[in-house]
Amino acid sequence: MTGQTAEAARLRDFLKDFWKRLAGQGQPDRGAGWNPVDTYRPAALLMSASTLAAAGLCIGIALLAADMPIAILASLAALVACTRLMAATLFHRRLGTDETESSRKWEQMHEAGSWSCAVLAGLLACTTLLRSPDTVLHLLSIALATSYAGGISGRNAGRVSTTIGQSVLVLAPTAAGLWLTGETGYRLLAIVFAVMMFGVAEISATTQRLIVESLRGQRDKAQLAVKYERLARYDSLTGVENRMAMQMRLRDIFERNRKPQDAVAILWMDLDRFKEINDTLGHMVGDQLLCAVSEKLAEALDGRGHVARFGGDEFVLICPETGRETARAIAADVMDHFQHSFEVSGHNLNITASIGIAIGPQDGRDMDELMQHADVALYEAKRDGRNRAVIFTWSMKEVFNRIHEVENGLRQAIEKGELALHFQPIFDLATGNIVTCEALMRWEHPRLGRVPPSEFIPAAERIGIIEQLSIWALREACTAAAEWPSDVRVAVNISPASLTSGELPRTVIATLLETGLPARRLELEVTESLFLEDNRHTSQMLRELQLIGLKLVLDDFGTGYSSLSYLRSYSFDTIKVDQSFMAAIGNSREDQAIIQAVSHIAKTLDMETVAEGIETEDQLRHAREAGFNSGQGFLLCPPQPRDRMSEVLAAGTGMPDALAPARPAARRRRA
C-alpha cells in the first residue's frame, strides 16, 4: 500500500506540473507583455468547448422536457457545468502566479464540480428514461452520459479512483434506467453501458501505468542528466568546479562584462612541495589534503569568488568585479589560512602556497591571455622563493618569454651544434704549470646571442635535460683531453641528476673506452647539494668510480651545509674553495682564517686544494700563503675555446711570468 501511495503522490505531482506547464510556469521569459495564460489558451478552449456543449445539452433537455424533475435536474447540470468552466479558468490563471493557497481553493472547487456533474448527468439520464416517453430526450440524455463518461478517462489522465468513481456515477444510473424501461433494445444498451464501465476502468488503469512509467523514465533521465552535468562541471575528488567549468565561467564573465573597469581577478595557486608529501605519505593522504585545501580556500574567499581545481595541486580562484587592492586582500586571507597546519589522517601537515594574480581586462583582454599572465605571475612567485603572492606586471612577460625561448631552444641546442666547451686551466701554485683544465659549457643562441651558464643550466634542470647535457659535456671533454699532454687532467661538472639516475658509471666507462682517455686523467666535480640527502646508492657509486682511478672533486666548498661532515664521510681527492671566500680576502680576516683552516684540514686528510676566482695579485698571494696547491681564475687565464686550449698546452705555456713563483719552475719537456 505504501508503494501505491507513493506512486499516486508522484502521479499527482506530475499532473500538477503538467497543468502548470500548460499555464506557462517554468517557461522562459518571452519579453515584455507576454501573458503566461496565453500558453494554456488552446487547452482551455478545448475544455471550454466540451463544457459548453454539455451545458447546451442540459439546457436543451430542460427546454424540451415537460416533466418538472427532468427540467430541474437539467438546469442544475447546466449551472454546475458553467460554474466548473469559471472555476477552471480562474484556477489556471492562479497557476501563473505565486498565490498557492488561492489556486488550491479553486482546484478543490473544480474537483467538487466534476463529481457533481457526474452525479447530475447520471441522475438526469435515469430520470429522463423513466419519466419521459420522448425518444429525443432519451437520445440527448444518453449522449450526455456517454460523452461525459468517455471524456473522464481522457481528462483525468489516468487517475484511476476519479475515473472509475465518476464513470460509475454516470453510467450505472443510465444503465439502470435503460434496463428498467423494459424494452429489448434499451436493455441491450444497458448491457453495453455495464460493459463500458469495466472498459473505462481498464483504460484508466492502463493509462495510469503508462503515465507512471513515463514519469519514472523522466525522473531517471533527469537524475542521470544531473549526474552527468555534475561529473562534467565538478572535480570528483574535491567537489569544487573543474577546469572546464572554470573556463566556461570566465568566458561568460568576459562576454557579459565589456566595461573598461576591473572585470575579474584570477588567483592561480600552487601548493609548495606537495609532491614531497604525496610521495612520502602516499596518495590517499595527498588526496585528503587536497580536499582540506579546497575547504580552506572556500572559507578564505567567504563568498567573494569561486574555487576551481585546475589539476594536480593547482587551484584557480575566480573573483568577479575585483580590482588589484581587493585581489591583494583576498590573497593575504588565503595565505593567512595556510599559516595553520592541516590535520590529515593523523598527520599534522604544514604546507604553503604560491599565488599568481592577474586582473582583467588590464592584464588580459580575453580569458586565455588573462590565464597565461596569472601563470606568469605564479612562476615569478615560485622563482622568488615560494610562499608568496605576486601580481602580474608586463615586465614579467618579457622575462617569461625569454625563459620560454631559452627552454625551447635548449632542447635542440645539441642537435643544432649550438653548444661548445671552453676550458679554464687550473695552475699549480708552486710550479706555475697547468695541471687540470675545467670544462665549461657555452651556448650561442641564434637569436638571443650568448646565453650565460647561470641562465641555461637551471633551465636544463627545470625541463629535465641536464643529464643529457652532462653526458654530452663528458664525451666532448674526454675527446679533447685525449689530444693533450699526458700529465694534464680534465675536470667535468656532474649534475646531481646524472648521479642519482644510476647510469653514470656505465656512461663514464663507455666514454673512456671510446675516447681512449685514462681514468686517472678525468676529474668529476660534484657540489655539496648532492649530499643533502643521505643516499647510500650515490655514495657507493662515487667510491666505485674512484676505484677505477677517477679523481673526485668537491666543488664550491663552503657554500652548503655541514661541509666538514662531507670531508669525514667521503674521500675526496680535491677540494675547490668557493670564489666568494677569495673575493674580499684582502680586507677580511675571517675569510683569511677560513681558507687557512681549510688548507690545513685538507693537508691533514691528504686532499689537494684549489682556490677559485683568483682575479687579483693580492688574492693569488693569499692563496699561496694559505698553502693552497692550485689556483684558478681570470687573473691566471680566462676560459679558452677548445682549439686555443690545445695550442696553449702544446706550447707548454704555464702561468704568466709576472705571476709565476719566485723560483723558476721546471717546464714540461716534450719530445
C-alpha positions as CSV (number, residue, x, y, z in Angstrom):
1,M,0.0,0.0,0.0
2,T,2.9,2.3,0.8
3,G,4.3,1.9,-2.7
4,Q,0.9,2.6,-4.3
5,T,0.5,5.7,-2.2
6,A,3.9,6.9,-3.2
7,E,3.2,6.3,-6.9
8,A,-0.1,8.1,-6.6
9,A,1.6,11.1,-4.9
10,R,4.2,11.2,-7.7
11,L,1.4,11.0,-10.3
12,R,-0.4,13.9,-8.7
13,D,2.8,15.9,-8.7
14,F,3.3,15.1,-12.3
15,L,-0.2,16.2,-13.3
16,K,0.1,19.4,-11.3
17,D,3.4,20.0,-13.1
18,F,1.6,19.2,-16.4
19,W,-1.1,21.8,-15.7
20,K,1.5,24.3,-14.6
21,R,3.4,23.9,-17.9
22,L,0.1,24.5,-19.7
23,A,-0.3,27.6,-17.7
24,G,3.2,28.8,-18.6
25,Q,5.0,28.3,-15.4
26,G,8.7,27.4,-15.7
27,Q,8.8,28.7,-19.3
28,P,11.5,31.2,-20.2
29,D,10.7,34.9,-20.3
30,R,9.4,35.8,-23.7
31,G,9.6,39.5,-23.5
32,A,7.5,42.3,-22.1
33,G,3.8,42.0,-22.4
34,W,3.8,38.2,-22.6
35,N,1.0,36.6,-20.6
36,P,1.7,33.0,-19.2
37,V,-2.0,32.2,-19.5
38,D,-1.7,32.5,-23.3
39,T,0.3,29.3,-23.3
40,Y,-2.7,27.5,-21.8
41,R,-5.3,29.0,-24.1
42,P,-5.5,26.2,-26.7
43,A,-6.2,23.6,-24.0
44,A,-8.5,25.9,-22.2
45,L,-10.5,26.5,-25.4
46,L,-10.9,22.7,-25.8
47,M,-12.1,22.2,-22.3
48,S,-14.4,25.2,-22.6
49,A,-15.9,23.8,-25.8
50,S,-16.7,20.5,-24.3
51,T,-18.2,22.1,-21.1
52,L,-20.3,24.5,-23.1
53,A,-21.5,21.6,-25.3
54,A,-22.6,19.6,-22.2
55,A,-24.2,22.7,-20.8
56,G,-26.0,23.2,-24.1
57,L,-27.3,19.6,-24.0
58,C,-28.6,20.2,-20.5
59,I,-30.4,23.4,-21.4
60,G,-31.9,21.7,-24.5
61,I,-33.2,18.9,-22.3
62,A,-34.6,21.4,-19.8
63,L,-36.4,23.3,-22.5
64,L,-37.8,20.2,-24.2
65,A,-38.8,18.3,-21.1
66,A,-42.4,18.7,-20.0
67,D,-41.6,17.0,-16.7
68,M,-40.6,19.3,-13.9
69,P,-38.0,16.9,-12.2
70,I,-36.2,16.4,-15.5
71,A,-36.1,20.2,-16.2
72,I,-34.8,20.9,-12.7
73,L,-32.0,18.2,-13.0
74,A,-31.1,19.5,-16.5
75,S,-31.0,23.1,-15.2
76,L,-28.8,22.1,-12.2
77,A,-26.5,20.2,-14.5
78,A,-26.2,23.2,-16.8
79,L,-25.5,25.6,-13.9
80,V,-22.8,23.3,-12.4
81,A,-21.2,23.0,-15.9
82,C,-21.0,26.7,-16.2
83,T,-19.6,27.1,-12.7
84,R,-17.0,24.5,-13.4
85,L,-15.9,26.4,-16.5
86,M,-15.5,29.6,-14.5
87,A,-13.6,27.7,-11.7
88,A,-11.3,26.0,-14.2
89,T,-10.5,29.3,-15.9
90,L,-9.7,31.1,-12.6
91,F,-7.7,28.1,-11.3
92,H,-5.4,28.0,-14.3
93,R,-4.9,31.7,-14.1
94,R,-3.8,31.3,-10.5
95,L,-1.2,28.7,-11.6
96,G,0.5,31.5,-13.5
97,T,1.0,33.4,-10.2
98,D,2.5,32.6,-6.7
99,E,-0.9,32.6,-5.0
100,T,-0.6,28.9,-4.0
101,E,-3.4,28.9,-1.3
102,S,-5.8,30.7,-3.6
103,S,-5.2,28.3,-6.5
104,R,-5.6,25.3,-4.2
105,K,-9.1,26.5,-3.3
106,W,-10.1,26.9,-6.9
107,E,-8.7,23.4,-7.6
108,Q,-11.0,22.0,-4.9
109,M,-14.0,23.8,-6.3
110,H,-13.2,22.4,-9.7
111,E,-12.9,18.9,-8.3
112,A,-16.2,19.2,-6.4
113,G,-17.9,20.4,-9.6
114,S,-16.6,17.4,-11.5
115,W,-18.1,14.9,-9.1
116,S,-21.4,16.9,-9.0
117,C,-21.6,16.9,-12.8
118,A,-21.1,13.1,-12.8
119,V,-23.9,12.6,-10.3
120,L,-26.3,15.0,-12.1
121,A,-25.5,13.5,-15.6
122,G,-26.3,10.0,-14.3
123,L,-29.5,11.1,-12.5
124,L,-30.7,13.1,-15.5
125,A,-30.3,10.2,-17.8
126,C,-32.0,7.8,-15.5
127,T,-34.9,10.2,-14.7
128,T,-35.4,11.1,-18.4
129,L,-35.5,7.4,-19.4
130,L,-38.0,6.5,-16.6
131,R,-40.3,9.6,-16.6
132,S,-40.4,10.8,-20.3
133,P,-41.6,8.8,-23.3
134,D,-39.8,11.3,-25.6
135,T,-37.1,9.4,-27.5
136,V,-35.4,12.7,-28.4
137,L,-34.9,13.4,-24.7
138,H,-33.7,9.8,-24.3
139,L,-31.1,10.3,-27.0
140,L,-29.9,13.6,-25.6
141,S,-29.6,12.3,-22.1
142,I,-27.8,9.1,-23.2
143,A,-25.5,11.2,-25.4
144,L,-24.7,13.4,-22.4
145,A,-23.9,10.5,-20.2
146,T,-21.8,8.7,-22.8
147,S,-19.8,11.7,-23.8
148,Y,-19.2,12.6,-20.1
149,A,-18.0,9.1,-19.3
150,G,-15.7,9.0,-22.3
151,G,-14.3,12.4,-21.5
152,I,-13.5,11.4,-17.9
153,S,-10.9,8.8,-18.9
154,G,-9.0,11.4,-21.0
155,R,-9.3,14.5,-18.9
156,N,-8.2,12.8,-15.6
157,A,-5.1,11.4,-17.3
158,G,-5.0,8.0,-15.6
159,R,-6.3,9.0,-12.1
160,V,-8.0,5.6,-11.5
161,S,-10.1,6.4,-8.5
162,T,-11.6,9.6,-10.1
163,T,-12.2,7.9,-13.5
164,I,-13.9,4.8,-12.1
165,G,-15.9,6.7,-9.5
166,Q,-17.3,9.3,-11.9
167,S,-17.8,6.7,-14.6
168,V,-19.9,4.6,-12.3
169,L,-21.9,7.6,-11.1
170,V,-22.7,8.4,-14.7
171,L,-23.1,5.0,-16.4
172,A,-24.7,3.0,-13.6
173,P,-27.8,5.2,-13.3
174,T,-28.0,5.4,-17.0
175,A,-27.8,1.6,-17.4
176,A,-30.4,1.1,-14.6
177,G,-32.8,3.5,-16.4
178,L,-32.3,1.7,-19.7
179,W,-32.9,-1.7,-18.1
180,L,-36.0,-0.5,-16.2
181,T,-37.7,0.7,-19.4
182,G,-38.3,-2.9,-20.2
183,E,-37.8,-2.6,-23.9
184,T,-35.4,-5.1,-25.5
185,G,-33.3,-2.5,-27.4
186,Y,-32.9,-0.4,-24.3
187,R,-31.9,-3.5,-22.2
188,L,-29.3,-4.4,-24.8
189,L,-28.0,-0.8,-24.5
190,A,-28.0,-1.2,-20.7
191,I,-25.7,-4.3,-21.0
192,V,-23.4,-2.3,-23.3
193,F,-23.2,0.5,-20.6
194,A,-22.4,-2.0,-17.9
195,V,-19.6,-3.5,-20.0
196,M,-18.5,0.1,-20.8
197,M,-17.9,0.7,-17.0
198,F,-15.4,-2.2,-16.9
199,G,-13.8,-0.9,-20.1
200,V,-13.4,2.6,-18.7
201,A,-11.8,1.1,-15.6
202,E,-9.3,-1.0,-17.7
203,I,-8.5,2.0,-19.8
204,S,-7.9,4.1,-16.8
205,A,-5.6,1.5,-15.2
206,T,-3.6,1.2,-18.4
207,T,-3.3,4.9,-18.8
208,Q,-2.1,5.3,-15.2
209,R,0.5,2.6,-15.8
210,L,1.8,4.3,-18.9
211,I,1.9,7.7,-17.2
212,V,3.8,6.2,-14.2
213,E,6.3,4.5,-16.4
214,S,6.8,7.7,-18.3
215,L,7.1,9.6,-15.1
216,R,9.8,7.1,-13.9
217,G,11.6,7.4,-17.2
218,Q,11.6,11.2,-17.0
219,R,12.8,11.1,-13.4
220,D,15.6,8.7,-14.2
221,K,16.7,10.8,-17.2
222,A,16.6,13.9,-15.1
223,Q,18.7,12.3,-12.4
224,L,21.1,10.9,-15.0
225,A,21.4,14.4,-16.6
226,V,22.1,16.0,-13.2
227,K,24.7,13.3,-12.5
228,Y,26.5,13.8,-15.9
229,E,26.3,17.5,-15.5
230,R,28.0,17.3,-12.1
231,L,30.7,15.0,-13.4
232,A,31.3,17.4,-16.3
233,R,31.4,20.6,-14.2
234,Y,32.8,19.5,-10.8
235,D,36.0,17.9,-9.6
236,S,35.2,14.3,-8.5
237,L,37.8,14.5,-5.6
238,T,37.3,17.9,-4.0
239,G,33.8,18.8,-5.2
240,V,34.8,22.2,-6.4
241,E,34.5,23.3,-10.0
242,N,36.8,21.7,-12.5
243,R,38.9,23.3,-15.3
244,M,36.0,23.1,-17.9
245,A,33.5,24.8,-15.5
246,M,36.2,27.5,-14.7
247,Q,36.8,28.2,-18.4
248,M,33.0,28.5,-19.0
249,R,32.6,30.8,-16.1
250,L,35.5,33.0,-17.2
251,R,34.2,33.1,-20.8
252,D,30.8,34.1,-19.6
253,I,32.3,36.9,-17.5
254,F,34.2,38.3,-20.4
255,E,31.2,38.1,-22.7
256,R,28.9,39.9,-20.3
257,N,31.3,42.5,-19.0
258,R,32.5,44.9,-21.6
259,K,33.1,47.8,-19.3
260,P,36.6,49.3,-19.1
261,Q,36.9,48.9,-15.3
262,D,38.0,45.7,-13.5
263,A,36.0,42.8,-14.7
264,V,37.6,39.8,-12.9
265,A,40.6,38.8,-10.8
266,I,42.3,35.4,-11.4
267,L,44.3,34.0,-8.5
268,W,46.3,30.9,-9.7
269,M,47.5,29.0,-6.7
270,D,50.0,26.1,-6.5
271,L,50.8,24.2,-3.3
272,D,54.5,24.3,-2.4
273,R,56.3,20.9,-2.2
274,F,53.0,19.0,-2.4
275,K,54.8,16.2,-4.3
276,E,57.0,15.6,-1.3
277,I,54.0,14.9,0.9
278,N,52.3,12.9,-1.8
279,D,55.4,10.7,-2.4
280,T,56.3,10.3,1.3
281,L,52.8,9.8,2.9
282,G,51.0,8.3,-0.1
283,H,48.3,9.4,-2.5
284,M,45.5,8.8,0.0
285,V,46.9,11.4,2.3
286,G,47.6,13.7,-0.6
287,D,44.0,13.4,-1.8
288,Q,42.7,14.2,1.7
289,L,45.0,17.2,1.9
290,L,43.6,18.5,-1.4
291,C,40.1,18.2,-0.1
292,A,41.1,20.1,3.1
293,V,42.8,22.8,1.0
294,S,39.6,23.3,-1.1
295,E,37.6,23.8,2.0
296,K,40.1,26.3,3.3
297,L,40.0,28.2,0.1
298,A,36.2,28.4,0.2
299,E,36.5,29.7,3.7
300,A,39.1,32.3,2.8
301,L,37.1,33.5,-0.1
302,D,34.0,34.0,2.0
303,G,31.7,34.4,-0.9
304,R,34.0,36.8,-2.8
305,G,34.6,34.4,-5.7
306,H,34.6,30.8,-6.9
307,V,37.1,28.0,-6.4
308,A,38.1,25.6,-9.2
309,R,40.7,22.9,-9.2
310,F,42.8,23.3,-12.3
311,G,44.6,20.0,-11.9
312,G,47.0,18.2,-9.6
313,D,47.8,20.6,-6.7
314,E,46.8,23.8,-8.6
315,F,43.7,25.8,-7.8
316,V,42.2,28.8,-9.6
317,L,40.2,31.4,-7.7
318,I,37.8,33.5,-9.9
319,C,36.7,36.8,-8.3
320,P,34.3,38.9,-10.4
321,E,34.3,42.7,-10.1
322,T,37.6,42.6,-8.2
323,G,40.4,45.2,-8.5
324,R,44.1,45.0,-7.5
325,E,43.7,46.0,-3.9
326,T,40.8,43.6,-3.3
327,A,42.8,40.8,-5.0
328,R,45.7,41.5,-2.7
329,A,43.5,41.3,0.3
330,I,42.0,38.0,-0.9
331,A,45.5,36.6,-1.5
332,A,46.5,37.7,2.0
333,D,43.5,36.0,3.5
334,V,44.4,32.8,1.7
335,M,48.0,33.0,2.9
336,D,46.8,33.5,6.4
337,H,44.6,30.4,6.3
338,F,47.7,28.4,5.3
339,Q,49.6,29.6,8.4
340,H,47.7,26.9,10.3
341,S,48.6,23.2,9.8
342,F,46.3,20.7,8.2
343,E,45.2,17.6,10.2
344,V,45.0,14.8,7.7
345,S,44.8,11.1,8.7
346,G,46.7,11.7,12.0
347,H,49.4,13.8,10.3
348,N,50.0,17.4,11.2
349,L,50.9,18.8,7.8
350,N,52.4,22.3,7.3
351,I,52.1,23.4,3.7
352,T,52.4,26.8,2.0
353,A,51.1,28.1,-1.3
354,S,52.4,30.4,-4.1
355,I,49.8,32.6,-5.8
356,G,49.9,34.4,-9.2
357,I,47.4,37.2,-9.7
358,A,46.1,38.8,-12.9
359,I,43.4,41.4,-13.2
360,G,41.2,41.6,-16.3
361,P,40.8,43.4,-18.6
362,Q,44.0,45.3,-17.8
363,D,46.2,42.2,-17.7
364,G,44.4,40.3,-20.3
365,R,41.8,41.1,-23.0
366,D,40.4,37.6,-23.1
367,M,40.2,34.5,-20.9
368,D,43.3,32.8,-22.4
369,E,45.6,35.8,-22.1
370,L,44.5,36.5,-18.5
371,M,45.1,32.9,-17.5
372,Q,48.5,33.0,-19.2
373,H,49.5,36.1,-17.3
374,A,48.3,34.6,-14.0
375,D,50.5,31.7,-14.7
376,V,53.4,34.0,-15.4
377,A,52.9,35.7,-12.0
378,L,52.7,32.3,-10.3
379,Y,56.0,31.3,-11.9
380,E,57.5,34.5,-10.6
381,A,56.2,33.8,-7.1
382,K,57.8,30.3,-7.1
383,R,61.0,31.6,-8.6
384,D,61.4,34.1,-5.9
385,G,61.2,31.7,-3.0
386,R,57.6,30.4,-2.9
387,N,55.0,31.0,-0.1
388,R,54.1,34.4,-1.6
389,A,51.6,36.1,-3.8
390,V,52.7,38.1,-6.9
391,I,50.6,40.4,-9.1
392,F,51.3,40.3,-12.8
393,T,53.2,43.1,-14.4
394,W,54.0,43.4,-18.1
395,S,57.8,43.3,-17.4
396,M,57.3,39.8,-16.1
397,K,56.0,38.9,-19.6
398,E,59.4,39.8,-21.1
399,V,61.3,37.7,-18.6
400,F,58.8,34.8,-19.1
401,N,59.1,35.0,-22.8
402,R,62.9,34.8,-22.6
403,I,62.8,31.8,-20.2
404,H,60.4,30.1,-22.6
405,E,62.6,30.8,-25.6
406,V,65.7,29.6,-23.7
407,E,64.0,26.3,-22.6
408,N,62.7,25.6,-26.1
409,G,66.0,26.4,-27.8
410,L,67.9,24.3,-25.3
411,R,66.0,21.2,-26.3
412,Q,67.6,21.4,-29.8
413,A,70.9,23.0,-29.0
414,I,72.9,19.8,-29.1
415,E,71.5,18.7,-32.4
416,K,72.0,22.1,-34.0
417,G,75.6,22.3,-32.8
418,E,75.0,25.5,-30.8
419,L,76.8,24.2,-27.6
420,A,80.5,24.3,-27.2
421,L,83.0,23.6,-24.5
422,H,85.6,26.1,-23.3
423,F,88.3,25.1,-20.9
424,Q,89.8,27.1,-18.0
425,P,93.2,25.9,-16.8
426,I,94.0,25.3,-13.1
427,F,97.6,26.1,-12.2
428,D,100.0,24.5,-9.7
429,L,100.8,27.5,-7.5
430,A,104.2,26.1,-6.6
431,T,105.4,25.4,-10.2
432,G,103.1,27.6,-12.3
433,N,102.3,24.7,-14.6
434,I,98.8,23.7,-15.8
435,V,97.7,20.6,-14.0
436,T,94.0,20.5,-15.0
437,C,91.5,22.1,-17.4
438,E,88.0,22.6,-16.3
439,A,85.3,22.1,-19.0
440,L,82.8,24.9,-19.1
441,M,79.8,24.8,-21.3
442,R,78.9,27.7,-23.6
443,W,75.8,28.3,-25.7
444,E,75.4,30.7,-28.6
445,H,71.6,31.1,-29.2
446,P,70.8,32.0,-32.8
447,R,68.6,34.9,-31.8
448,L,69.4,35.7,-28.1
449,G,73.2,35.5,-28.6
450,R,75.4,34.2,-25.9
451,V,73.3,32.8,-23.0
452,P,75.3,32.5,-19.7
453,P,75.5,29.1,-18.0
454,S,73.9,30.7,-14.9
455,E,70.8,31.0,-17.0
456,F,70.6,27.9,-19.2
457,I,71.9,25.3,-16.6
458,P,69.0,26.0,-14.3
459,A,66.7,25.9,-17.3
460,A,68.1,22.5,-18.3
461,E,67.4,21.2,-14.8
462,R,63.8,22.5,-14.9
463,I,63.0,20.8,-18.2
464,G,64.8,17.6,-17.3
465,I,67.6,17.6,-19.9
466,I,70.5,18.3,-17.6
467,E,71.6,14.7,-17.6
468,Q,71.7,14.8,-21.4
469,L,73.9,17.9,-21.4
470,S,76.2,16.3,-18.8
471,I,76.7,13.2,-20.9
472,W,77.5,15.4,-24.0
473,A,79.9,17.5,-22.0
474,L,81.6,14.4,-20.6
475,R,82.1,12.9,-24.1
476,E,83.4,16.2,-25.6
477,A,85.8,16.9,-22.7
478,C,87.3,13.4,-22.8
479,T,87.7,13.6,-26.6
480,A,89.5,16.9,-26.2
481,A,91.7,15.8,-23.3
482,A,92.8,12.7,-25.2
483,E,94.8,15.1,-27.5
484,W,96.5,16.9,-24.6
485,P,99.8,16.1,-22.8
486,S,99.5,13.0,-20.7
487,D,100.1,14.9,-17.4
488,V,97.1,17.3,-17.8
489,R,93.8,16.2,-16.4
490,V,90.3,17.4,-17.5
491,A,87.6,18.3,-14.9
492,V,83.9,17.9,-15.8
493,N,81.0,19.1,-13.6
494,I,78.4,16.4,-13.0
495,S,74.8,17.2,-12.1
496,P,73.0,15.5,-9.2
497,A,70.5,14.2,-11.7
498,S,73.3,12.2,-13.5
499,L,74.4,10.7,-10.2
500,T,71.0,9.7,-8.9
501,S,70.0,8.1,-12.2
502,G,72.5,5.2,-11.7
503,E,73.7,5.4,-15.3
504,L,76.8,7.4,-14.6
505,P,79.4,4.6,-14.1
506,R,78.3,2.9,-17.3
507,T,78.4,6.2,-19.2
508,V,81.9,7.1,-17.8
509,I,83.4,3.8,-18.6
510,A,81.9,3.8,-22.1
511,T,83.2,7.3,-22.8
512,L,86.7,6.4,-21.5
513,L,86.9,3.4,-23.8
514,E,85.5,5.3,-26.7
515,T,88.0,8.2,-26.4
516,G,91.0,6.3,-25.1
517,L,91.5,8.7,-22.1
518,P,93.0,7.0,-19.0
519,A,90.7,7.2,-16.0
520,R,93.4,8.9,-13.9
521,R,93.1,11.9,-16.1
522,L,89.4,12.5,-15.5
523,E,88.1,14.5,-12.6
524,L,84.4,14.6,-11.7
525,E,83.3,17.8,-9.9
526,V,80.3,17.5,-7.6
527,T,78.6,20.1,-5.4
528,E,77.5,19.9,-1.8
529,S,73.8,19.9,-2.8
530,L,74.3,16.3,-3.9
531,F,74.8,15.2,-0.3
532,L,71.8,17.0,1.3
533,E,70.0,13.6,1.1
534,D,71.7,10.6,2.6
535,N,71.7,8.4,-0.5
536,R,73.8,5.3,0.0
537,H,73.5,4.3,-3.6
538,T,75.1,7.6,-4.7
539,S,77.9,7.2,-2.1
540,Q,78.7,3.7,-3.3
541,M,78.7,4.8,-6.9
542,L,81.2,7.6,-6.3
543,R,83.5,5.2,-4.4
544,E,83.3,2.7,-7.3
545,L,84.3,5.5,-9.8
546,Q,87.3,6.3,-7.6
547,L,88.4,2.6,-7.6
548,I,88.9,2.7,-11.4
549,G,91.2,5.8,-11.0
550,L,88.9,8.8,-11.4
551,K,89.5,11.9,-9.3
552,L,86.6,13.1,-7.2
553,V,86.5,16.9,-6.6
554,L,84.2,18.7,-4.2
555,D,83.3,22.0,-5.9
556,D,82.1,25.3,-4.3
557,F,83.2,24.1,-0.9
558,G,81.9,26.2,2.0
559,T,78.6,27.4,0.4
560,G,76.4,24.4,1.5
561,Y,75.5,22.9,4.9
562,S,77.6,20.7,7.2
563,S,80.6,20.8,4.8
564,L,83.0,19.3,7.3
565,S,80.9,16.2,7.7
566,Y,81.3,15.6,3.9
567,L,85.0,15.6,4.3
568,R,84.7,13.0,7.0
569,S,82.3,10.8,5.1
570,Y,83.8,10.9,1.5
571,S,87.3,10.5,0.3
572,F,87.6,13.5,-2.0
573,D,90.8,13.9,-4.0
574,T,90.5,17.7,-4.3
575,I,88.6,20.5,-2.6
576,K,87.8,23.6,-4.5
577,V,87.1,26.6,-2.2
578,D,84.3,28.8,-3.5
579,Q,85.4,32.1,-5.0
580,S,83.2,34.0,-2.5
581,F,86.0,33.4,0.1
582,M,88.6,34.9,-2.2
583,A,86.6,37.9,-3.3
584,A,87.3,40.0,-0.2
585,I,90.2,38.1,1.3
586,G,92.5,41.2,1.4
587,N,90.2,43.0,3.8
588,S,88.5,40.1,5.6
589,R,90.4,38.5,8.5
590,E,87.5,36.0,8.7
591,D,88.0,34.8,5.1
592,Q,91.7,34.6,5.6
593,A,91.2,32.4,8.7
594,I,88.7,30.2,6.9
595,I,90.9,29.5,3.9
596,Q,93.9,28.8,6.1
597,A,91.8,26.3,8.2
598,V,90.5,24.6,5.1
599,S,94.0,24.3,3.7
600,H,95.3,22.8,6.9
601,I,92.4,20.3,7.1
602,A,92.9,19.2,3.5
603,K,96.6,18.6,4.0
604,T,95.8,16.5,7.1
605,L,93.3,14.5,5.1
606,D,95.7,14.1,2.1
607,M,93.5,16.2,-0.1
608,E,94.6,18.8,-2.7
609,T,93.1,22.3,-2.6
610,V,92.1,24.7,-5.4
611,A,91.4,28.4,-4.8
612,E,88.7,29.5,-7.3
613,G,88.0,33.0,-8.6
614,I,91.5,34.5,-8.4
615,E,91.2,37.9,-10.1
616,T,93.9,40.0,-8.3
617,E,97.5,39.5,-7.4
618,D,96.6,40.0,-3.8
619,Q,94.2,37.1,-3.9
620,L,96.9,35.0,-5.5
621,R,99.4,35.9,-2.8
622,H,96.9,34.9,0.0
623,A,96.2,31.6,-1.7
624,R,99.9,30.8,-1.8
625,E,100.4,31.9,1.8
626,A,97.5,29.8,2.9
627,G,99.1,26.7,1.4
628,F,96.7,26.0,-1.5
629,N,98.0,23.6,-4.1
630,S,96.4,25.1,-7.1
631,G,94.6,28.2,-8.3
632,Q,92.1,29.2,-11.0
633,G,90.7,32.5,-12.1
634,F,90.7,35.2,-14.8
635,L,93.9,36.7,-13.5
636,L,95.8,33.5,-14.4
637,C,93.8,32.6,-17.6
638,P,90.2,33.0,-18.7
639,P,88.3,30.1,-20.2
640,Q,89.5,29.3,-23.7
641,P,87.9,27.6,-26.7
642,R,89.0,24.0,-27.3
643,D,91.4,24.8,-30.2
644,R,93.1,27.7,-28.3
645,M,93.4,25.5,-25.2
646,S,95.1,22.8,-27.2
647,E,97.6,25.3,-28.6
648,V,98.4,26.6,-25.1
649,L,99.0,23.1,-23.8
650,A,101.0,22.1,-26.9
651,A,103.3,25.1,-26.4
652,G,103.8,24.2,-22.7
653,T,102.7,27.6,-21.6
654,G,102.2,28.0,-17.9
655,M,101.3,30.8,-15.6
656,P,102.1,34.3,-16.8
657,D,105.7,35.2,-16.0
658,A,104.6,38.2,-13.8
659,L,102.6,35.8,-11.6
660,A,104.9,32.8,-11.7
661,P,106.6,31.6,-8.5
662,A,109.7,33.5,-7.3
663,R,111.9,30.5,-8.1
664,P,111.6,29.4,-11.7
665,A,109.9,26.1,-12.1
666,A,111.0,23.4,-14.5
667,R,108.8,23.5,-17.6
668,R,107.5,20.4,-19.2
669,R,109.6,18.8,-21.8
670,R,108.2,17.2,-24.8
671,A,109.7,15.0,-27.4
